[in-house]
Amino acid sequence: MRGTSLNFSKAKRLGKLPPYLFAELDRRKRKLKEKGIDLIDLGVGDPDVPTPSPIVARLVEAAKDSCNYRYPSYEGLLSFREEVSRWYLRRFGVSLEPEKEVVTLIGSKEGIAHVSLGLLDAGDLALIPEPGYPVYQAGAVFAGAEPFYMSLKEDNGFLPCLQDIPSHVASRAKLMWLNYPNNPTGASVEIDFFQEVVEFAYNFNIIICHDLAYSELSYDDYRAPSFLQVDGAKEIGVEFHSLSKSFCMTGWRIGYAVGSKDLLDALKEVKTNVDSGVFQAIQEAGIEALRLQENLIPEIREIYRKRRDFFVQGLRDLGWETSLPRATFYLWIKVPGGYSSFDFTQILLERCGIVVTPGVGFGPSGEGYIRVALTVDEKRLKEALDRLEELKLE
Ligand SMILES: *Cc1c(COP(=O)(O)O)cnc(C)c1O
């Protein structure tokens, strides 16, 4: 007899991902919103600042050009990749061959997830920082590989301790993920850390994937280095970039990967089988962004710097312990009063109407911290501080 429902189970690989800790929080957030509570959302790393108008203008023009209506090329417009390589030379002094050493991505998240499918097999080991951006882990797990977590601790400046990776693990590892300036901790590095990483990678024959999504969001005199600035790095590594954070373009979905031709070939092979590239009009707008980068970025940087200075000072005046990050738009804040990061997040939500992210959602070493994203304006940050002042913790 014909049944009335389908008897199926989801693929087992989905069950291998850790439980999504933000789901319960999302549910409570929605409930409060429905009740009409005025929530201040410092939870998501999604800029409120509009995309600079020259970029939008270029999209509008390019959207009228019927040349752009057909399938784009898989690896991206050559003109976009040439613009990437020009910017890399200006900014980092690194020269890249646009045909072979640059690939356009549908946002860097897409490439970050797919590169593991091109490079990792079942049984391979991937070194993954925690707390960290969850996609490194998801990519490895979907590829059937085994993650080994490198914990990022405050006493080591939120850098992985390479010496602490057991040598039997290092010998088995095929790939390592890094991300500086770092989400969620706001930590940043100098080039000597990358030199150490390259040394380690050659010793143990490990591919390095570096996520440089926050390269341009740095303050004061600090400018984030590229991993590829180290001698020998380009032979063993790939660097992932996003236009999302630098140019407030999260919804546009454009990023790129640069580095070793052979490693990028593995990524391209996956991509030709699962996607058909980025709408060319968006790549045209991306060219405009990269071309005008030095003119557009200072203003965006200044917005976040002011928010950072204002909010950190305000928190310190309230007696909270927080450092002043020199990059990213995140504050990684120690939870006061011995609460767990999840409980404290609930308290802020229920009693102050403030949404933050519990550190533990990024990995077990994030316990004891919350992440605040400075993606609302100073007026709302002031309101948040006023509400926090009223919060009495027993
Ligand atoms: C936001 C973010 C990304 C994703 O950027 P898209 O280009 O929008 O996909 C990648 N890595 C980190 C660490 C991020 O915070």
The ligand as a MOL file (V3000), in Angstrom:
LIG
                    3D

  0  0  0     0  0            999 V3000
M  V30 BEGIN CTAB
M  V30 COUNTS 15 15 0 0 0
M  V30 BEGIN ATOM
M  V30 1 C 32.6180 36.8720 7.3940 0
M  V30 2 C 33.7330 35.8800 7.3320 0
M  V30 3 C 33.9810 35.1370 6.1740 0
M  V30 4 C 33.0010 35.0460 5.0200 0
M  V30 5 O 33.0080 36.0430 4.1650 0
M  V30 6 P 32.1620 35.9630 2.8190 0
M  V30 7 O 33.1350 36.4530 1.8050 0
M  V30 8 O 31.0150 36.8790 3.0320 0
M  V30 9 O 31.7410 34.5650 2.5520 0
M  V30 10 C 35.0800 34.3130 6.1420 0
M  V30 11 N 35.8890 34.2010 7.2060 0
M  V30 12 C 35.6710 34.8780 8.3430 0
M  V30 13 C 36.5960 34.6920 9.4710 0
M  V30 14 C 34.5750 35.7250 8.4460 0
M  V30 15 O 34.3350 36.3350 9.5990 0
M  V30 END ATOM
M  V30 BEGIN BOND
M  V30 1 1 1 2
M  V30 2 1 2 3
M  V30 3 2 2 14
M  V30 4 1 3 4
M  V30 5 2 3 10
M  V30 6 1 4 5
M  V30 7 1 5 6
M  V30 8 2 6 7
M  V30 9 1 6 8
M  V30 10 1 6 9
M  V30 11 1 10 11
M  V30 12 2 11 12
M  V30 13 1 12 13
M  V30 14 1 12 14
M  V30 15 1 14 15
M  V30 END BOND
M  V30 END CTAB
M  END
